[in-house]
Amino acid sequence: MSKKKLNELERLKQENAKLRRQNLKLTVENAYIKNWMPWFKKKEPTKTEIAKAITELRHELGLAVKKIIEIINTNEDLPHISRSNYYDAYTRDDKDQVNHGDVIARIQEIYDEIKNRYVAPGYRRITHILHREGYQINRKTVNRLMRKMDLYGYVMKRRHPYSSYQGDIKGRIKPDLIKRKFFALRPNMKWYTDITEFNLKGKKLYLSPIIDGCGRDTVAYNISRHPNLKQVMSMLNDAFKTNQALNGLIFHTDRGWQYQHKAYQHELAIRGIEQSMSRKGCSPDDGLMEGFFGILKREMFYGQENKYDSLDELEQAIRKYINDYNTERTKDKLKELTPIEYRNKSLTA
């Protein structure tokens, strides 16, 4: 064979090898993106999630880990990982199963139980429940385990809240005595109320609750088809039946027309209750109530409207949720106690 033909054969071999390398690179990158994409849709993947995707690639393509990592680390658009970090994360899977096997199983049970009742819970809520059951584990570990298990809490889209504001009535507007300091040291020092709307297939339901600033428990509430004065006054009557010594209580609202009404203000005045109002158009001044409504709707209404065939069913679900919220739902701000537990503890302190 002539020297010219030998050179041509060598060139073709080199070109063929180059094409095989390029093809392998594209195969690895495409498979990596496919395995990694479920995490990318949620947030930036962790080292454990990247390691899991690489491990799946190793079994799928039959390539060495070193080769896979070399290929993906040359692509700036893909999440990178070093070999040492890969093996650390890979062996951590085995350690997690040994050290947290029972917790992992319980996390899945809690997640499924709450998701079936309301919506998917986040790692903080699951951590609270684990602590109450006696597990010694911090929230960062729970968060890491949940991410590895592909368990994520529901994230609510921003909605436009209902407003009962219809303008200011001269002489009926009260100053803001709260100034966003919502917490109260003891029960019946600060109360908050507002009205929120539930729109179910064109039919509407309105919830008007009173929340205590100490334990964030629901003192009283009323559910009505119409956001009228009768609803608010009925709520007040229920609250006053179980809470008599209210002199000096600060009762905070927005500037809704019901709270500017003479009858409402009279009921507060004769009991020595100081009325407080948020500034006009300043929703953060009413942040405690908006936060409560946001949690409630996120966990039992938004995205679940098809569960309810009628307003009566929805009303029953709201009543059950409020009871569960008071007696079961723990909070960081309440030292992982439920609202009722924190209220009772504050009363005896």
C-alpha positions as CSV (number, residue, x, y, z in Angstrom):
1,M,0.0,0.0,0.0
2,S,1.4,3.4,-1.0
3,K,2.4,6.0,1.6
4,K,-0.4,8.3,0.3
5,K,-3.1,5.6,0.9
6,L,-1.7,4.9,4.4
7,N,-1.9,8.6,5.3
8,E,-5.5,8.7,4.0
9,L,-6.4,5.6,6.0
10,E,-4.9,7.1,9.2
11,R,-6.8,10.4,8.6
12,L,-10.1,8.5,8.2
13,K,-9.4,6.5,11.4
14,Q,-8.8,9.7,13.3
15,E,-11.9,11.4,11.8
16,N,-14.0,8.3,12.7
17,A,-12.6,8.3,16.3
18,K,-13.4,12.0,16.5
19,L,-17.0,11.4,15.3
20,R,-17.4,8.6,17.8
21,R,-16.2,10.9,20.6
22,Q,-18.6,13.6,19.5
23,N,-21.5,11.1,19.3
24,L,-20.7,9.8,22.7
25,K,-20.6,13.3,24.1
26,L,-24.0,14.1,22.6
27,T,-25.4,10.8,23.9
28,V,-24.2,11.5,27.4
29,E,-25.4,15.1,27.4
30,N,-28.9,14.3,26.1
31,A,-29.3,11.4,28.6
32,Y,-28.0,13.6,31.4
33,I,-30.4,16.3,30.6
34,K,-33.3,13.8,30.4
35,N,-32.4,12.4,33.9
36,W,-31.7,15.8,35.4
37,M,-34.7,17.7,34.0
38,P,-37.3,16.7,36.7
39,W,-35.2,18.6,39.3
40,F,-34.4,21.5,37.0
41,K,-38.1,22.2,36.7
42,K,-38.3,22.8,40.4
43,K,-35.0,24.4,41.3
44,E,-31.2,24.2,41.0
45,P,-30.3,20.5,41.6
46,T,-28.3,19.5,44.7
47,K,-25.1,17.4,44.5
48,T,-27.1,14.4,45.6
49,E,-29.6,14.9,42.7
50,I,-26.8,15.3,40.2
51,A,-25.1,12.2,41.5
52,K,-28.4,10.3,41.2
53,A,-28.7,11.4,37.6
54,I,-25.1,10.3,36.8
55,T,-25.7,6.9,38.5
56,E,-28.7,6.3,36.3
57,L,-26.6,7.3,33.3
58,R,-23.9,4.8,34.3
59,H,-26.4,2.0,34.3
60,E,-28.1,3.2,31.2
61,L,-25.0,3.7,29.0
62,G,-22.5,1.3,30.6
63,L,-19.9,4.0,30.9
64,A,-17.4,4.7,33.6
65,V,-18.3,7.5,36.1
66,K,-15.0,9.2,35.3
67,K,-15.9,9.4,31.6
68,I,-19.4,10.7,32.2
69,I,-18.2,13.4,34.6
70,E,-15.5,14.5,32.2
71,I,-18.1,14.9,29.4
72,I,-20.7,16.8,31.4
73,N,-18.2,19.1,33.0
74,T,-17.1,20.4,29.6
75,N,-20.6,21.7,28.9
76,E,-21.1,25.1,30.7
77,D,-24.9,24.8,30.4
78,L,-25.1,21.6,32.5
79,P,-24.7,21.4,36.3
80,H,-21.2,20.1,37.2
81,I,-19.9,17.9,39.9
82,S,-16.4,16.7,40.8
83,R,-15.6,13.0,41.2
84,S,-15.0,13.4,44.9
85,N,-18.4,15.1,45.4
86,Y,-20.1,12.4,43.3
87,Y,-18.7,9.5,45.4
88,D,-19.5,11.5,48.6
89,A,-23.1,11.9,47.6
90,Y,-23.3,8.4,46.2
91,T,-22.1,6.8,49.5
92,R,-24.4,9.2,51.4
93,D,-27.4,7.4,49.9
94,D,-26.3,4.2,51.7
95,K,-25.6,6.1,54.9
96,D,-29.0,7.8,54.8
97,Q,-30.7,4.5,54.5
98,V,-28.8,3.1,57.5
99,N,-29.0,6.3,59.6
100,H,-32.4,7.6,58.6
101,G,-34.3,4.6,57.1
102,D,-37.1,4.8,59.6
103,V,-37.4,8.6,59.2
104,I,-37.4,8.3,55.4
105,A,-40.4,5.9,55.7
106,R,-42.2,8.2,58.1
107,I,-41.6,11.3,56.0
108,Q,-43.2,9.6,53.1
109,E,-46.2,8.6,55.3
110,I,-46.7,12.1,56.7
111,Y,-46.3,13.6,53.2
112,D,-48.9,11.3,51.7
113,E,-51.3,11.7,54.6
114,I,-51.4,15.5,54.5
115,K,-51.3,15.7,50.7
116,N,-54.4,13.4,50.6
117,R,-56.2,15.7,53.0
118,Y,-55.1,19.1,51.8
119,V,-52.0,19.8,49.7
120,A,-48.3,18.7,49.7
121,P,-46.6,19.9,53.0
122,G,-43.2,21.5,53.1
123,Y,-40.2,20.3,55.0
124,R,-40.8,22.7,58.0
125,R,-44.2,21.3,58.7
126,I,-43.0,17.7,58.4
127,T,-40.0,18.5,60.7
128,H,-42.5,19.8,63.4
129,I,-44.5,16.6,63.2
130,L,-41.4,14.4,63.4
131,H,-40.2,16.3,66.5
132,R,-43.6,15.9,68.1
133,E,-43.3,12.1,67.5
134,G,-39.9,12.0,69.2
135,Y,-37.5,12.0,66.2
136,Q,-34.3,13.8,66.8
137,I,-33.6,15.4,63.4
138,N,-33.1,19.0,62.1
139,R,-35.0,20.7,59.4
140,K,-32.0,20.8,57.0
141,T,-31.7,17.0,57.1
142,V,-35.4,16.7,56.5
143,N,-35.2,19.1,53.6
144,R,-32.3,17.2,52.1
145,L,-34.1,13.9,52.5
146,M,-37.3,15.2,51.0
147,R,-35.4,16.7,47.9
148,K,-33.7,13.3,47.4
149,M,-37.2,11.6,47.7
150,D,-38.5,14.1,45.1
151,L,-41.1,15.5,47.7
152,Y,-41.8,19.2,47.5
153,G,-44.3,21.4,49.2
154,Y,-47.1,23.1,47.3
155,V,-46.2,26.7,46.1
156,M,-49.2,29.0,45.7
157,K,-49.5,31.4,42.8
158,R,-50.3,35.0,43.8
159,R,-54.0,35.8,43.8
160,H,-55.9,39.0,44.0
161,P,-57.6,39.2,47.4
162,Y,-61.2,40.3,48.1
163,S,-61.6,43.8,49.5
164,S,-64.6,45.3,51.3
165,Y,-63.2,48.8,51.2
166,Q,-65.7,51.3,49.8
167,G,-64.1,54.6,50.9
168,D,-63.5,56.4,54.2
169,I,-66.4,57.6,56.3
170,K,-65.5,60.9,58.1
171,G,-65.0,60.4,61.8
172,R,-65.0,56.6,61.6
173,I,-61.3,56.0,60.6
174,K,-59.1,54.8,63.5
175,P,-55.3,55.1,63.8
176,D,-53.0,52.1,63.3
177,L,-52.1,51.0,66.8
178,I,-50.4,47.8,65.7
179,K,-47.8,49.1,63.3
180,R,-47.1,45.6,62.0
181,K,-46.2,44.3,65.5
182,F,-48.7,41.5,65.2
183,F,-47.4,39.3,68.1
184,A,-49.0,39.6,71.5
185,L,-47.4,38.2,74.7
186,R,-50.7,37.0,76.1
187,P,-54.2,36.0,74.7
188,N,-56.8,38.7,74.2
189,M,-54.3,41.5,73.9
190,K,-54.5,41.8,70.1
191,W,-57.2,40.5,67.8
192,Y,-57.3,40.7,64.0
193,T,-60.2,40.2,61.5
194,D,-60.9,40.4,57.8
195,I,-63.1,38.8,55.2
196,T,-62.0,36.6,52.4
197,E,-63.9,35.3,49.4
198,F,-64.1,31.8,48.0
199,N,-65.3,31.6,44.4
200,L,-66.6,28.1,43.6
201,K,-67.8,27.7,40.0
202,G,-69.2,31.2,40.0
203,K,-70.9,30.9,43.4
204,K,-69.3,32.8,46.3
205,L,-68.7,32.1,50.0
206,Y,-67.3,34.5,52.6
207,L,-65.2,33.7,55.7
208,S,-64.9,36.2,58.5
209,P,-62.6,35.0,61.3
210,I,-61.0,36.6,64.4
211,I,-57.4,35.6,65.0
212,D,-55.6,36.1,68.3
213,G,-52.1,37.7,68.0
214,C,-50.7,35.4,70.7
215,G,-51.3,31.9,69.6
216,R,-52.6,32.8,66.1
217,D,-55.7,30.7,67.0
218,T,-59.1,31.4,65.5
219,V,-61.2,32.9,68.4
220,A,-64.5,32.9,66.4
221,Y,-65.6,32.9,62.8
222,N,-68.6,33.2,60.6
223,I,-69.2,31.8,57.1
224,S,-71.8,33.4,54.9
225,R,-73.1,33.7,51.3
226,H,-73.0,37.5,51.7
227,P,-70.2,39.7,53.1
228,N,-72.7,41.9,55.1
229,L,-72.8,43.5,58.5
230,K,-74.8,40.7,59.9
231,Q,-71.9,38.3,59.2
232,V,-69.5,40.5,61.1
233,M,-71.8,41.1,64.0
234,S,-72.6,37.4,64.4
235,M,-68.9,36.7,64.5
236,L,-68.5,39.3,67.3
237,N,-71.3,37.9,69.3
238,D,-69.7,34.4,69.2
239,A,-66.3,35.8,70.3
240,F,-67.8,37.8,73.1
241,K,-69.7,34.7,74.5
242,T,-66.4,33.0,75.3
243,N,-64.3,36.0,76.0
244,Q,-65.6,38.6,78.5
245,A,-62.7,40.5,80.0
246,L,-61.6,42.4,76.9
247,N,-61.0,45.9,78.3
248,G,-57.8,47.3,76.7
249,L,-57.8,44.7,73.8
250,I,-56.6,46.2,70.5
251,F,-58.8,45.0,67.6
252,H,-57.1,45.5,64.2
253,T,-58.7,45.5,60.8
254,D,-58.4,47.1,57.4
255,R,-60.7,49.9,56.3
256,G,-63.6,47.7,55.1
257,W,-67.0,49.4,55.3
258,Q,-68.2,46.9,57.9
259,Y,-65.5,48.0,60.4
260,Q,-66.5,51.7,59.8
261,H,-70.1,50.9,60.6
262,K,-71.6,52.6,63.7
263,A,-73.0,49.3,65.1
264,Y,-69.6,47.5,64.9
265,Q,-67.7,50.4,66.5
266,H,-70.4,50.6,69.3
267,E,-69.9,46.9,70.2
268,L,-66.2,47.5,70.6
269,A,-66.5,50.7,72.5
270,I,-68.9,49.4,75.2
271,R,-66.4,46.7,76.1
272,G,-63.4,49.0,76.3
273,I,-61.9,47.6,73.1
274,E,-59.5,49.9,71.2
275,Q,-60.1,49.8,67.5
276,S,-57.1,49.9,65.1
277,M,-57.1,50.2,61.3
278,S,-54.4,49.7,58.7
279,R,-53.5,52.5,56.4
280,K,-55.4,53.0,53.2
281,G,-54.2,50.6,50.5
282,C,-51.4,49.2,52.6
283,S,-51.9,45.4,52.7
284,P,-48.7,44.7,54.8
285,D,-50.5,46.5,57.7
286,D,-53.0,43.6,57.5
287,G,-50.3,41.0,57.0
288,L,-51.3,38.6,59.8
289,M,-54.8,38.1,58.3
290,E,-53.5,37.9,54.7
291,G,-51.0,35.3,55.9
292,F,-53.7,33.2,57.5
293,F,-56.0,33.4,54.5
294,G,-53.0,32.5,52.2
295,I,-52.2,29.3,54.2
296,L,-55.9,28.3,54.4
297,K,-56.6,28.7,50.7
298,R,-53.3,27.1,49.6
299,E,-53.9,24.0,51.7
300,M,-57.6,23.3,51.2
301,F,-58.9,25.4,48.2
302,Y,-56.6,26.6,45.4
303,G,-56.2,23.9,42.9
304,Q,-58.7,21.7,44.7
305,E,-61.9,23.4,43.7
306,N,-63.1,20.3,41.9
307,K,-63.3,18.4,45.2
308,Y,-66.3,20.5,46.2
309,D,-69.7,19.9,44.5
310,S,-71.5,22.7,46.4
311,L,-71.0,25.6,48.7
312,D,-72.3,23.5,51.6
313,E,-69.4,21.0,51.0
314,L,-66.9,23.8,50.9
315,E,-68.3,25.3,54.1
316,Q,-67.9,22.0,55.9
317,A,-64.4,21.7,54.6
318,I,-63.5,25.2,55.9
319,R,-64.9,24.4,59.3
320,K,-62.9,21.2,59.5
321,Y,-59.8,23.0,58.3
322,I,-60.1,25.7,61.0
323,N,-60.5,23.1,63.7
324,D,-57.5,21.2,62.4
325,Y,-55.5,24.4,62.1
326,N,-56.2,25.3,65.8
327,T,-55.5,21.9,67.2
328,E,-53.0,20.2,64.8
329,R,-51.0,22.7,62.7
330,T,-47.7,23.6,64.4
331,K,-45.7,26.7,63.7
332,D,-42.0,27.8,64.1
333,K,-43.2,31.1,65.7
334,L,-45.1,29.1,68.3
335,K,-42.1,26.9,69.2
336,E,-43.5,24.0,67.2
337,L,-46.8,24.1,69.2
338,T,-50.3,24.3,67.8
339,P,-52.2,27.6,68.2
340,I,-54.4,26.2,71.0
341,E,-51.4,24.6,72.8
342,Y,-49.6,27.9,72.7
343,R,-52.7,29.9,73.8
344,N,-53.2,27.5,76.8
345,K,-49.5,27.6,77.7
346,S,-49.5,31.4,77.6
347,L,-52.6,31.6,79.9
348,T,-50.9,29.4,82.5
349,A,-47.4,31.1,82.3
